[in-house]
């Protein structure tokens, strides 16, 4: 990303005018991905701006119909179209990387064809290299950012999951991975509410994906129409939290546009190309932090976070850490997300923990980002709830996957 483009992006994010989503799209794929991250940061950006930026999850320009025909011919075998009764050339949805076209197979199956809209990879890699250069200069001028903000780690995370999304075969692998884990742990932790769309692998490749058409609304649509209930939100946390904390392998981009909910209140996970894995010590530390926090056991909660420290702090450093954390969490349990969002609180917590010696490297970004997604949905749909208290019973249930007796060691 060129410096001038980055300054334009910053003006959209920090300026007084409403966000121009189309303008951010015109700045390139990296700008869109950065905007999606910013949509989760009400601690840094005006909350109204965050809501406006959430449009980047599901609203994007589509390519002309003639371009779609050309790309479909280029990316598929000559007899590809012979497998379909019809393929609609006009897309019914578009996202930052791909767009979706309705179609019907010869056997009558209603499907959608997802196609990569352009050759994003070369321009995206170039923008990433430039952005890393600007961040390195910023770190020289302000070295403390390396510990507290770790912008290079964030960029590396964005680079990793975006490049995986550009290969649609990863979506097949991701779906199969999550299905296999759900099956493996079904006796310990059943997930009957979790579903995935069928994928026709024989018609799919890295640029084109043929998937079962799911007509159920996305969680974003449910939030917009106030049809998502609080019990639904907790069930989503139960499922996604089990993958994050208990299993350590999870959907790394589960924003409100990447999950649907049926009339039976089942959740359908889509766009599974960015599967993330978190090392055991990181997921156990974060799980232990929330597990004890929900019970009001602040000392144990703070000690659980310290298990991420390379060397456990002692003396004045340890006392400063405890003082900061007790001050930060005094009266926190029992407050609603509209009073203090989880995202904002977590950023302050990470800062205190880093000063005490905890390491939040690239491996921690996926799980923190997923927590931000959850917090953003709660903030939008249920601003008056006490999220930490509500999480308590589900955190207890995760003990089938993580032994609470090991959280402080």
N, C-alpha and C positions, 0 to 999 in steps of 0.2 A: 504494500500500500504506500503510495507516494505521500510525502509530508503534507502537501496541499489537500489531498483527499482525506487524510486523517484529521486535519484541522476542520474540514467541512463536516466530517462525521461527528467530531466533538461538539461543533456548533449545534448540530441537530439534537444531540443528547443533552447538552447543558443549556441550550438557549431558552428563551422565554416563549417562543412560538411552539405550537403543536408539532409533533414529530411528523416529518414527511417520509412515510414508509417507502413510497416509490423512489424517492431520491436516494435513500439508503441502498435500495436494490440496485440502483444504477452505479453505485460505487464499487460493486463487486461482491463476490461470495464471502470474502473475509469480513467486510463491513456488516453483512447480514448476520454472520455468526457472532461477531462482537456485539451487535445490537441485541441479539437473543440473550446473550450473557447479561448485558446491561439491564434487560427487562426484569432480571431477578435481583436487582440490587437497589431496593428502596432505601438502604442505608447510605447510598452514595448519590442516588438520583431521585428527583421528585417522584413520588408514588404515581402521580397522574402520567408522567412520562413513561414509567414502567408499564402501565396499562396500555399506553399507545404503542410501545415497542413490542408488546406481545402479539400484535398483528403480524409481525415478521415470522411467527411460527406457521402460519397457514395461508397467508395472502402474498402471492408473488405473481409477476407478469408471466404470461404463457407465450409460447412461440407460435408463429402463424401456422395455419393448417397445412400449407404446402411444405413448410419446413418439417413438420411432423412426418408427413409421408416420405420425404427424402431420408430422414433419420431412421425411420422404421425399415426402409428398404436397405439402408446402409448397414444397420446393426443386426439384421436377422437373415436367416436362410431364405433362398428364393421361394420356397414353398410355404413360408410362415403363414401367409394370409389364407392359405388353403385350409387351415385348421379352424377357421372362424366363419360363422354365418355373416357377421358384420363387425366392423370396427369403426367407431365414431372418430372422425378426424378432429372434431372440436373437443378440447379438454373440458372436463367439468371441475377440475381442481388443479392447482399448481402450487408448488413450494419452491424453496430456494434452489434446489438441485434438479428435481424432477417434476413431471406433470402426469396427470392421470386421465386415461381415456376409457370409456365404457366399451365393452365388446361382448360377444356371445360365441361360445365354442359350438362346434357341430353337434355335440351331445346335448345342447341346450343349457349348459352351465353359464350363468351370468358371471362375467369376470371384468376386471379392469387391467389395462396395460399401463404399467409405469415405465416411463422412458426418461433417460438423462437428457436434459434440454440442450446441453452444449459441452464442449471440451473445456471444462472448468479447471482441470488439474494444473496445467502449466501456468495459467494466470494466478491461480490460488497459491501455488508454491512460490511464485515470484513475490506476491503480496506478503506472504508470511516472512520471507527472507528480509524484505524491506522493513517490516514491522519489528522484527527481532533486532535489526540494526538500530532503529530508533529507541527501542527499549533498553538496549545495552548502553547507549549514550545516556539515557535517563538514569540507569543504575550507577553509572560512573559519577553523575552529578548528585545522586541521592542513594548511596549504598544501602540504606536501611530498607528500601523497598524490596531488596532481594530476600530479606527474612520475613517481612510482614506481608507484602503483597505478592511476591514471586510472580511478576508479570510474564517472565520467560517460561515459567512452568505452565501458566495458564495458556499461553500461546501454543506450547507443545501439545497440550491436551486438545485444544481446538484443532490443531493440525492433524493429530492422530485420528480423532473420530470423524472429521470431515472427509479425509482421504478414504476412510473405510466406507463412508456413505456413498462415495462416488463409484464404488464397485457393488452393483446390486446383488451379486452372488453372496456378499456378506450378509445381506438381509435373510437369505435362505439359511445360512449357517447359524445366524443369531437366533432365528425362530427355533431351529432344531435344538440348539443348545439350551434355551430356556425350557422347551418342552421336555427334554431329557432330565433336567434337574427337577422339574415339577413332578415327573414320574418317579424319580429316584427317592424323593423325600415325601411322597404322598402319604405314607403311613405315619410319619412323624409330624408332617405339616401339610395337610390336604389343602389344595387350592381349586375347589370345584368352580369358583367364579371366574377363573382365568381361562381365556380362549385365545386362539390364534387363527388367522385366515388360512385357507388352503392355498398352496403355491404350486403351480404347474411347472416343475423343474425342466421338463423336456422342451418347453417353449421359451425358457428364460436363459439369460446370459448376463454378462457384467453390465450391459447397457439397457436391457429390456427385461421386465419382470411381469409375468402373467399371474395375477392373484385373484382369489375369490372376491367378488364384489360384496362389500359390507355396507349396508345402507343405514346402520345405526348412527346416531349423532356422536360426534367427538365430545370429549369432556369440555373442550372450549365452548362448543355449542350448548351443552347442558348448563355450563356456568352462565352463559349469556342469557339463557331462557329461564334460569332459576329452577331447573328440573333435577339438579344434582343435590341429593340430600346428604346430611352430615354423616349418616351411617354409611352411605356409599363412599364418601371420602375416607372414612376410617378403614373400610374394607380394602380400598386401593392402597392405603398405607400398609395394611397387614400383608398384602401380597408383595408389593414392591419392597417393603422393609425386610421381608424374609429373604428375598434375593440379595439385597444389599448387605444386611448385617449377618444373617445366618449362613448364607451360601457363599457370598463374596463374588458372585457373577450375576450381572443384572443388566437390564435395558438401560443403556447409558444416555438416552435422549428421550426420556419419558415426559415430555412436556404435554400440555393439554390437547395439542393437536395430534399426538401420536398414540392416543388411547381412545377407544370408543366404549360406550355403555349401552347395552341392549335393553329392551323392555323388561327382561327378566333380571335386570341389574347385574348382568355379567359384564366383565371387562374384556375387551379385545385389544391386545397389544399389536400395533403395526409399526412399520419402519424400524425393524430390529437389526439394522446394519451396524449400529455402534454398540456392541456388547462390551461392557467394561468389567474388569476384574480388580479387586482391591486386596492387597496383602492382609493376612490375618491380623497382624498387630494393629493395623490402622482401623479396620472395621470393628475389632473388639474394643479398641479404645473409645471410638465414637459411640458404639452401642452402649458400653458401660457408662459413658457420660450421661446419655439420655435415660438409661435404665434407672440409675440412682437418682437423677434429677427429678424424674416423674414421681419418685417415692419421697422426695423432699430430703434425701440423704446427701446434702451438699458436699460434705467432706469426702465421702466415697466417690461422688461424681467427679470432683476435681482431681482426686487421686487416680481415677481411671484414665483421665486425659493424660496424666503424666507418664503413663506406660508407653507413650510415643516418644518420650525423651531419650536421646542416645545415652545421656548420663543424667540420672535423676538429680535435680537441683537440691542444694543444701543451703543452710545458713540464711543469709539475707535474701538471696535470690528466691529461695523457697518461700520465705515469709512474705516477700513482695507479691509473689504469685498468688498465695492464699488470700492476701489482703485485697488484691485486685478482683479476684473471682468472687469472694464473698460480697464485696461492694457491688459488683456487676449483677449478681443474682439475688440480692436482697429484695424479697417481695416479687421475684419474677414468676415463680410458680403460682398460678392463680390469676395471672393477667391474661387478657385477650391479645390476639395477634394484631388487632388494630392499635393497641397500646404499645406493644413492642413486638415487632416481627421476629420470627426465628432467624431469618437471614441476617438482619441487623445484629441480633444478639450473638450469632455464631461468628460473625466477622470480628466482633470485639473479643470474643472468647479465644479465637485463634491468635489474635494479636497478643493477648496475655500469655497464652501457652507457648508461643514462639519465643517470647522474651525469657521464659523459664527453661528453654532448651528443647521444646518439642519440635519435631520435624514434620512439616506439612509439604511434602514434595509433590511431584506430578501425580503420584499414585493416589493422593487424597482428593484431587480435584473432582473426579467423577462422582464420588459419593456426596461431596459437599454440594456440587451442582444439583444433584438429584434432590437433596434436601431443600435447596432453594426453589426448585420446581414445585415441590409439595407445599412449601410455605407460600409461594405465589398464588397457588390455587386456593389455599385456605384464606389468604388475605382478600382475594377477589370475591369468593363466594360465602365465606363464613367469618367475617372480621371480628365477631364478638365472642368466638369460642376460645377456650383455654386449650391450646393445642397440646402442650406438654402433659397436662393432666389427662386429656382424652387418649393420649398415646399409651398410657400406663398398662391397661389390660393386654394390649397387643405386644408391648415390650416383654411382658411376663410370658406370653405365649412363645416368644422367640427362644425362651430357655430350652425348648425342645431341640434347638439347633445350636445354641451357645450356652455352655454351663456358666451361670452367674458366679459360681465359686472361683472361676479362673479370671475374672475381669480385673482384679487388682494385682495380678502377678505377671 
